[in-house]
Amino acid sequence: MSKHLKLISGNANPEFAERVAEYLHTSLVDTLVGRFSDGEIRVQIKENVRGADVFVIQSLSSPVNDNIMELLLILDALKRSSTHRITAVIPYYAYARQDRKDRPRVPISARLLADLIQKAGADRVLTVDLHSAQIQGFFDCPVDNLFALPVILEYLKKKDLPNTVVVSPDAGGVERARMLANRLGSSLAIIYKKRPAPNVVETLDVIGDIEGKNAIIIDDIIDTAGTIVAAANMLKEKGANSVIAACTHPVFSGPAVERLKKSEIEEVIVTDTIPVKGKEFEKLTVLSIAELVGEAIKRINIESSVSSLFV
C-alpha cells in the first residue's frame, strides 16, 4: 500500500470512517469540521497532505444538506493543498431518487450534486449501491459503485433458512433480487405496485409462488418504510411463512421505525452506510461494510481492480 494514502472523515458517519481506517491499519487525518458562531461550516485540514492520495469518507445522510456542504468544503480545502488525487467516498449518495425529469419544471438533483462534487475537487468517486446506476454517467470522473449484496448474502447463508423466496418490492429492483436468489439457490418473486404520490405506496399483487415459503425482501433503501411494510403485509396475506427485509441504506425517515416495529417483518437487515444511532429497535440487525469499502480504497490506491471484488 502506498505510504501516501490519507483518510479524512466528515461528521456524517465518523464511526464508519474509523472502522475503514482500522481495516487499512491507518488513522484518520486530523481535521477540523465545525461551525462558526453564525452556523456556517468551518473546515481545516491540520496535517500536510501534499502529494497524498486522499480519500474523504462522508455519507450524505440526514442532515443531508449540512453533510453535502461539509463534503464540498473538505474537497475544496484539499484541492487547494496540492494533493495528488482526491477520492470522494460516499457510502450513501443523496438526491439519487431525483435522477430524471419525470414531470414539468423539476430539477435533476442527482446530476447537480455530481457537478458540485466534481467542481469542489473530487477526481474520483467511490459509492455503494446507487439507487440508479445511470447516476454514474452524471460524472466525468471515474465512479466505482460497490455492492453490499455479498455482505448481506454471507449473513443470510449463516441463517440457513429453508424453503426461501427472494422478493423484489418493485420492478426496478428485480436484478438485485435475482442476483441474491441465484446465490442463495432460492426462487424469485416480484411485488407489482403503483405509487400515486411520493412516499405513498399502493401495493397491488405479487408475481411468483410465495405460499408457505420464508420470504426475503431485498431493496437498496428503506426510507419511510411504506414500500417494505406494504410488501410484507401482501406476502403474509398470500401465505408466506415468514418475512425478512434487507436493504443497504437505512434512511429511516418519518414513521419508518414505528412502522417496522409494528409490521409483519421478523428481522430488518441493514448495513452501516448510514448511522442508525437513536433509531435502533429489537428487529434491527446492522452489518458493517467497512471492510468492503476499505478493500476498495486499498485497490484504488495501488491501482488494482475494484470490479474483481464482485466476480
PALO-461437 format. One line per field, with one value per residue: x, y negated, z of N, C-alpha, C in turn; residue number from 1. Coordinates in steps of 0.1 Angstrom, whole numbers. Layout:
N
n.x <- [X;...]
n.y <- [Y;...]
n.z <- [Z;...]
ca.x <- [X;...]
ca.y <- [Y;...]
ca.z <- [Z;...]
c.x <- [X;...]
c.y <- [Y;...]
c.z <- [Z;...]
n <- [NUM;...]
***
This chain:
311
n.x <- [8;5;25;14;-13;-42;-68;-98;-124;-158;-185;-206;-207;-187;-179;-181;-160;-138;-138;-132;-106;-93;-94;-76;-53;-45;-47;-72;-69;-61;-86;-104;-138;-162;-184;-189;-199;-222;-233;-223;-202;-171;-139;-108;-78;-56;-31;-3;-9;2;8;-4;-26;-57;-86;-119;-143;-177;-210;-240;-262;-290;-284;-290;-282;-264;-244;-237;-226;-204;-188;-183;-168;-146;-135;-128;-109;-89;-82;-69;-46;-26;-28;-22;-43;-78;-104;-138;-155;-185;-207;-235;-254;-269;-301;-304;-327;-338;-333;-340;-360;-390;-414;-430;-409;-390;-360;-330;-317;-298;-279;-270;-258;-237;-222;-215;-198;-177;-168;-159;-136;-132;-116;-123;-149;-162;-188;-217;-241;-258;-289;-298;-282;-275;-267;-239;-232;-235;-212;-180;-157;-139;-161;-167;-190;-199;-212;-233;-244;-228;-221;-246;-255;-237;-244;-271;-267;-256;-277;-292;-318;-347;-364;-367;-378;-368;-377;-385;-393;-403;-405;-381;-361;-356;-333;-314;-326;-328;-300;-294;-312;-302;-277;-284;-298;-325;-360;-377;-396;-419;-431;-458;-466;-482;-474;-490;-482;-453;-436;-459;-475;-493;-499;-504;-502;-486;-461;-453;-445;-452;-463;-463;-436;-404;-399;-377;-373;-356;-340;-327;-329;-344;-367;-392;-404;-428;-430;-417;-431;-457;-452;-445;-469;-485;-473;-476;-504;-507;-498;-471;-447;-428;-413;-385;-367;-343;-318;-296;-292;-302;-323;-345;-366;-391;-420;-408;-394;-413;-433;-419;-414;-440;-447;-452;-428;-401;-373;-351;-326;-298;-271;-241;-239;-253;-256;-274;-279;-299;-321;-324;-340;-356;-359;-339;-309;-276;-252;-217;-201;-176;-151;-154;-155;-131;-113;-118;-108;-81;-74;-79;-59;-35;-38;-52;-76;-110;-135;-132;-137;-163;-166]
n.y <- [12;-22;-47;-71;-72;-88;-92;-109;-122;-134;-147;-131;-102;-92;-70;-48;-56;-53;-26;-18;-29;-14;11;6;3;-23;-58;-83;-115;-144;-166;-196;-200;-220;-245;-279;-308;-318;-296;-288;-265;-253;-244;-228;-213;-197;-185;-178;-173;-172;-160;-136;-106;-111;-101;-110;-104;-104;-101;-111;-116;-123;-152;-161;-183;-198;-178;-175;-200;-200;-180;-192;-215;-203;-189;-211;-224;-205;-204;-228;-222;-209;-181;-148;-132;-132;-113;-111;-94;-81;-66;-66;-81;-111;-125;-107;-96;-115;-116;-121;-140;-138;-151;-182;-211;-204;-198;-180;-166;-148;-149;-176;-175;-158;-175;-195;-181;-173;-199;-209;-195;-167;-140;-114;-91;-70;-49;-33;-10;-26;-42;-44;-32;-48;-72;-72;-81;-108;-119;-131;-120;-90;-65;-43;-19;-2;29;40;64;89;89;90;113;132;131;140;166;178;179;200;205;225;233;208;177;150;117;90;57;40;34;22;32;58;70;69;86;109;116;121;143;162;168;177;199;198;193;167;138;110;79;62;29;-4;-39;-64;-90;-107;-88;-74;-44;-20;12;38;66;98;114;146;176;178;190;206;202;189;156;132;100;78;47;14;-9;-18;-41;-58;-34;-26;-12;13;24;25;44;66;71;78;102;119;121;135;159;164;179;166;133;115;85;68;43;19;-9;-24;-47;-55;-76;-99;-81;-56;-38;-31;-20;3;16;24;41;70;80;100;96;70;63;44;22;4;-20;-43;-59;-45;-53;-60;-52;-25;7;37;56;50;56;47;47;45;28;18;31;40;15;5;23;17;-10;-5;10;-10;-28;-13;-10;12;38;29;39;67;75;84;105]
n.z <- [0;-7;9;9;12;25;49;54;74;74;95;92;94;114;129;111;93;110;113;87;86;105;93;72;86;94;104;108;92;110;113;113;114;119;133;126;147;135;123;99;81;92;81;84;74;93;89;68;35;10;-21;-15;-17;-13;5;11;34;36;42;27;43;66;86;55;37;52;55;28;23;41;29;4;11;24;2;-14;3;2;-25;-27;-14;-27;-32;-45;-55;-52;-37;-34;-10;-8;9;11;-14;-17;-29;-50;-59;-74;-103;-129;-152;-146;-145;-154;-150;-129;-111;-120;-96;-88;-108;-105;-80;-85;-103;-85;-67;-83;-92;-68;-63;-64;-78;-83;-75;-50;-42;-28;-38;-56;-61;-87;-115;-136;-126;-124;-149;-147;-139;-148;-141;-129;-115;-89;-82;-55;-43;-17;-15;-13;15;28;17;28;55;54;45;67;84;73;62;54;24;9;-6;-26;-27;-48;-41;-61;-97;-105;-88;-96;-107;-87;-67;-82;-84;-57;-52;-70;-58;-33;-40;-43;-50;-70;-66;-74;-64;-76;-80;-76;-73;-61;-52;-40;-15;-9;-11;-31;-30;-52;-62;-61;-80;-86;-67;-34;-12;19;21;32;31;17;15;-6;-10;-20;-4;26;34;44;50;40;15;20;42;33;13;29;43;22;13;36;36;13;20;29;49;67;70;60;59;39;33;19;26;55;57;72;77;90;99;98;117;136;120;111;135;142;121;100;95;105;109;103;81;77;64;75;61;66;97;125;150;178;165;168;171;183;162;145;126;121;96;89;63;62;58;32;18;27;15;-12;-13;-8;-31;-51;-44;-49;-75;-85;-95;-89;-96;-96;-71;-70;-86]
ca.x <- [0;12;26;8;-27;-47;-82;-104;-139;-167;-193;-218;-206;-173;-177;-178;-147;-129;-138;-124;-92;-88;-91;-64;-42;-40;-56;-78;-62;-66;-93;-114;-150;-171;-193;-187;-210;-234;-238;-215;-193;-157;-131;-93;-70;-45;-19;3;-14;8;12;-11;-38;-66;-100;-128;-154;-188;-223;-248;-275;-296;-289;-284;-276;-252;-233;-232;-217;-192;-181;-178;-157;-134;-129;-122;-97;-79;-78;-60;-35;-16;-29;-20;-56;-89;-115;-149;-161;-198;-214;-249;-254;-282;-308;-303;-341;-342;-322;-345;-370;-402;-426;-426;-403;-383;-346;-323;-309;-286;-269;-265;-249;-225;-214;-209;-188;-165;-163;-153;-123;-131;-110;-128;-160;-165;-201;-223;-255;-265;-303;-299;-269;-272;-260;-225;-230;-235;-198;-170;-145;-142;-170;-168;-203;-198;-225;-234;-250;-220;-221;-259;-256;-230;-252;-283;-263;-253;-291;-296;-333;-352;-376;-368;-380;-363;-388;-382;-405;-408;-399;-368;-352;-356;-319;-308;-333;-324;-287;-295;-319;-293;-266;-290;-305;-339;-369;-378;-410;-419;-443;-463;-473;-481;-471;-498;-475;-440;-437;-472;-475;-504;-495;-515;-502;-473;-459;-444;-450;-446;-471;-456;-421;-397;-396;-366;-374;-343;-341;-315;-332;-357;-369;-403;-407;-441;-429;-413;-442;-468;-448;-445;-483;-490;-467;-483;-518;-507;-494;-457;-445;-422;-408;-373;-364;-329;-315;-282;-292;-313;-326;-354;-372;-405;-426;-402;-391;-426;-439;-411;-416;-454;-450;-451;-414;-394;-360;-347;-312;-293;-257;-238;-236;-259;-257;-288;-279;-311;-332;-323;-351;-353;-358;-328;-296;-267;-240;-208;-194;-163;-140;-156;-151;-116;-106;-119;-99;-68;-72;-77;-46;-24;-41;-56;-90;-121;-146;-129;-143;-176;-166]
ca.y <- [0;-35;-54;-85;-72;-95;-91;-121;-120;-145;-144;-123;-88;-91;-56;-40;-60;-47;-11;-17;-32;-2;22;2;1;-37;-66;-95;-128;-154;-176;-203;-202;-225;-256;-293;-312;-320;-284;-284;-253;-257;-233;-230;-201;-201;-178;-180;-163;-175;-148;-124;-101;-113;-96;-117;-95;-112;-97;-123;-112;-134;-163;-159;-195;-200;-168;-178;-212;-196;-173;-202;-223;-194;-187;-224;-226;-195;-208;-239;-218;-202;-167;-141;-128;-132;-105;-112;-81;-85;-53;-69;-93;-118;-130;-98;-93;-127;-113;-123;-150;-130;-159;-195;-221;-199;-197;-167;-169;-139;-155;-189;-172;-153;-186;-202;-173;-175;-212;-212;-190;-153;-134;-101;-89;-57;-49;-20;-7;-38;-39;-43;-31;-58;-84;-72;-88;-122;-123;-130;-113;-76;-62;-29;-17;10;36;45;77;100;89;94;128;140;132;149;180;183;182;213;206;234;230;194;170;137;108;76;49;33;39;17;40;72;75;71;97;121;120;128;155;172;172;185;211;196;188;153;132;96;72;52;18;-17;-49;-76;-102;-104;-82;-68;-32;-12;25;45;80;104;123;157;185;174;197;215;200;178;146;123;88;71;33;6;-19;-19;-55;-58;-20;-23;-1;26;29;29;57;77;74;86;116;127;123;145;172;166;184;155;123;108;74;64;32;13;-22;-26;-61;-55;-89;-99;-70;-43;-29;-27;-11;15;23;30;48;85;83;106;91;59;63;32;20;-8;-32;-54;-56;-43;-57;-66;-46;-11;14;51;64;45;61;39;54;35;29;11;39;39;1;4;30;9;-21;1;13;-22;-34;-6;-9;26;39;29;48;81;78;89;116]
ca.z <- [0;-8;21;7;14;37;51;61;76;79;107;89;100;118;134;99;88;119;110;75;89;112;83;64;95;94;112;101;93;120;105;120;107;129;129;131;155;127;118;87;84;93;78;83;74;102;86;55;26;-3;-29;-10;-23;-2;4;20;37;40;37;25;50;74;79;41;31;60;51;15;24;47;19;-6;17;26;-11;-18;11;-2;-38;-25;-6;-35;-31;-57;-60;-41;-40;-25;-7;-4;10;7;-23;-16;-41;-60;-65;-83;-113;-142;-153;-148;-146;-158;-142;-118;-113;-120;-85;-87;-117;-100;-69;-92;-108;-74;-61;-92;-91;-55;-63;-65;-90;-84;-66;-46;-36;-25;-42;-61;-64;-101;-120;-146;-120;-128;-161;-144;-135;-159;-135;-126;-104;-85;-74;-48;-40;-4;-16;-7;29;32;13;38;68;52;44;80;90;67;62;44;15;8;-18;-26;-33;-52;-38;-73;-109;-106;-80;-99;-110;-73;-62;-90;-80;-44;-53;-76;-49;-22;-45;-39;-61;-71;-67;-76;-60;-85;-72;-82;-63;-65;-48;-33;-2;-7;-20;-31;-34;-60;-63;-61;-91;-81;-57;-21;-2;27;20;40;21;19;6;-8;-16;-17;6;34;37;53;52;34;5;26;51;24;7;39;45;10;13;46;32;2;26;32;63;74;61;65;50;39;25;21;32;64;58;83;80;94;107;94;128;142;110;111;147;142;109;100;93;117;111;93;80;70;66;82;52;74;112;130;164;182;157;169;176;185;150;136;125;113;91;85;50;63;52;17;14;29;4;-25;-12;-9;-45;-59;-40;-55;-90;-87;-99;-79;-100;-93;-57;-71;-97]
c.x <- [9;13;19;-7;-31;-62;-87;-119;-146;-174;-204;-218;-192;-169;-174;-164;-136;-127;-130;-109;-86;-85;-78;-52;-36;-49;-61;-70;-69;-73;-104;-126;-160;-180;-188;-200;-223;-240;-231;-205;-179;-149;-116;-87;-58;-32;-15;-3;-9;13;5;-23;-48;-80;-108;-140;-165;-201;-231;-262;-279;-286;-282;-276;-264;-241;-228;-222;-204;-183;-175;-166;-144;-127;-121;-108;-85;-73;-68;-48;-25;-16;-26;-34;-66;-100;-126;-155;-174;-207;-229;-249;-268;-288;-308;-316;-346;-332;-328;-356;-383;-415;-421;-419;-397;-368;-341;-313;-296;-275;-262;-255;-236;-216;-207;-197;-175;-159;-155;-139;-121;-126;-116;-139;-161;-178;-206;-238;-262;-280;-306;-285;-265;-266;-245;-222;-230;-222;-189;-157;-149;-151;-170;-180;-202;-212;-224;-239;-242;-221;-235;-261;-249;-238;-264;-279;-261;-267;-296;-311;-337;-363;-378;-372;-376;-373;-382;-395;-411;-400;-384;-357;-350;-342;-312;-313;-329;-310;-286;-301;-310;-283;-271;-296;-320;-347;-371;-393;-409;-432;-446;-470;-474;-480;-478;-491;-462;-443;-451;-473;-488;-500;-507;-514;-488;-472;-449;-450;-444;-453;-463;-440;-417;-392;-385;-368;-361;-345;-328;-317;-344;-358;-380;-409;-421;-440;-427;-424;-454;-465;-449;-460;-489;-485;-474;-497;-518;-501;-480;-456;-438;-416;-396;-371;-349;-327;-301;-283;-304;-316;-335;-359;-386;-410;-419;-400;-403;-433;-432;-413;-430;-457;-449;-437;-407;-380;-357;-332;-307;-277;-254;-234;-242;-260;-271;-289;-292;-323;-331;-337;-348;-351;-346;-315;-287;-255;-230;-202;-181;-152;-141;-151;-136;-108;-106;-109;-85;-65;-71;-64;-35;-27;-44;-71;-100;-132;-144;-134;-156;-177;-168]
c.y <- [-13;-42;-68;-84;-79;-94;-103;-118;-133;-140;-135;-109;-85;-76;-47;-43;-54;-32;-9;-19;-20;9;19;0;-13;-45;-77;-107;-137;-165;-183;-205;-207;-236;-269;-297;-314;-308;-279;-273;-258;-244;-237;-216;-204;-193;-181;-169;-165;-162;-135;-119;-101;-108;-103;-109;-103;-107;-110;-120;-124;-139;-164;-171;-199;-191;-170;-190;-209;-189;-183;-210;-215;-192;-200;-227;-217;-199;-219;-236;-209;-187;-161;-137;-128;-123;-107;-99;-84;-72;-55;-82;-99;-122;-120;-94;-104;-126;-116;-134;-142;-137;-173;-203;-215;-197;-182;-168;-161;-144;-167;-185;-166;-164;-193;-194;-174;-188;-215;-205;-175;-148;-120;-100;-74;-57;-35;-19;-20;-34;-37;-43;-42;-71;-84;-80;-103;-128;-122;-123;-98;-74;-47;-27;-3;16;42;59;89;101;94;109;136;142;141;163;186;187;195;215;216;228;215;189;155;128;95;68;41;38;34;24;54;78;78;84;110;126;127;141;166;177;179;198;210;192;173;149;117;90;62;41;6;-27;-62;-89;-98;-99;-76;-56;-25;1;32;60;85;114;134;165;182;182;207;213;189;168;136;111;81;57;26;-4;-16;-33;-56;-45;-17;-12;12;32;33;43;68;81;82;100;125;130;134;158;175;170;173;145;116;97;71;53;27;1;-24;-41;-64;-69;-88;-88;-56;-33;-23;-17;3;23;31;39;63;89;88;100;81;59;51;31;6;-20;-45;-51;-55;-46;-65;-61;-31;-5;29;59;61;52;53;46;43;38;22;18;39;26;0;11;23;-3;-16;4;1;-28;-27;-3;6;26;38;38;62;85;85;100;129]
c.z <- [0;5;21;9;27;37;59;63;80;91;104;95;104;123;122;94;97;116;97;78;96;103;75;73;94;104;104;103;102;112;114;110;118;124;134;140;148;121;105;91;82;90;78;84;82;100;71;46;11;-9;-24;-18;-12;-5;15;22;43;34;37;31;58;85;65;36;39;56;37;15;30;37;9;-1;20;13;-16;-10;6;-16;-37;-17;-13;-33;-45;-64;-49;-46;-29;-23;-1;-3;7;-1;-22;-29;-53;-67;-74;-95;-127;-141;-157;-148;-150;-147;-129;-121;-114;-109;-84;-96;-111;-89;-75;-97;-96;-68;-70;-91;-79;-54;-64;-78;-93;-73;-63;-38;-34;-30;-46;-65;-79;-107;-130;-140;-122;-140;-159;-141;-148;-154;-132;-114;-101;-76;-68;-45;-26;-4;-10;8;34;29;24;51;66;51;57;87;85;67;51;36;14;-6;-17;-33;-36;-49;-49;-85;-110;-98;-84;-101;-96;-67;-69;-86;-67;-45;-59;-66;-37;-27;-43;-52;-60;-72;-68;-71;-71;-78;-81;-70;-67;-62;-41;-19;1;-17;-19;-37;-41;-59;-63;-73;-86;-70;-43;-9;5;27;29;31;26;10;6;-15;-13;-6;13;39;48;57;47;24;11;35;43;17;16;42;34;10;24;42;21;7;29;47;72;64;68;54;51;29;28;29;41;66;70;87;84;103;105;106;134;133;111;123;147;130;111;98;106;119;99;93;72;71;72;73;59;88;116;145;167;174;158;174;176;173;141;137;116;109;87;71;50;56;37;12;15;18;-9;-25;-14;-24;-54;-56;-47;-70;-93;-91;-88;-83;-97;-79;-59;-82;-90]
n <- [1;2;3;4;5;6;7;8;9;10;11;12;13;14;15;16;17;18;19;20;21;22;23;24;25;26;27;28;29;30;31;32;33;34;35;36;37;38;39;40;41;42;43;44;45;46;47;48;49;50;51;52;53;54;55;56;57;58;59;60;61;62;63;64;65;66;67;68;69;70;71;72;73;74;75;76;77;78;79;80;81;82;83;84;85;86;87;88;89;90;91;92;93;94;95;96;97;98;99;100;101;102;103;104;105;106;107;108;109;110;111;112;113;114;115;116;117;118;119;120;121;122;123;124;125;126;127;128;129;130;131;132;133;134;135;136;137;138;139;140;141;142;143;144;145;146;147;148;149;150;151;152;153;154;155;156;157;158;159;160;161;162;163;164;165;166;167;168;169;170;171;172;173;174;175;176;177;178;179;180;181;182;183;184;185;186;187;188;189;190;191;192;193;194;195;196;197;198;199;200;201;202;203;204;205;206;207;208;209;210;211;212;213;214;215;216;217;218;219;220;221;222;223;224;225;226;227;228;229;230;231;232;233;234;235;236;237;238;239;240;241;242;243;244;245;246;247;248;249;250;251;252;253;254;255;256;257;258;259;260;261;262;263;264;265;266;267;268;269;270;271;272;273;274;275;276;277;278;279;280;281;282;283;284;285;286;287;288;289;290;291;292;293;294;295;296;297;298;299;300;301;302;303;304;305;306;307;308;309;310;311]
***
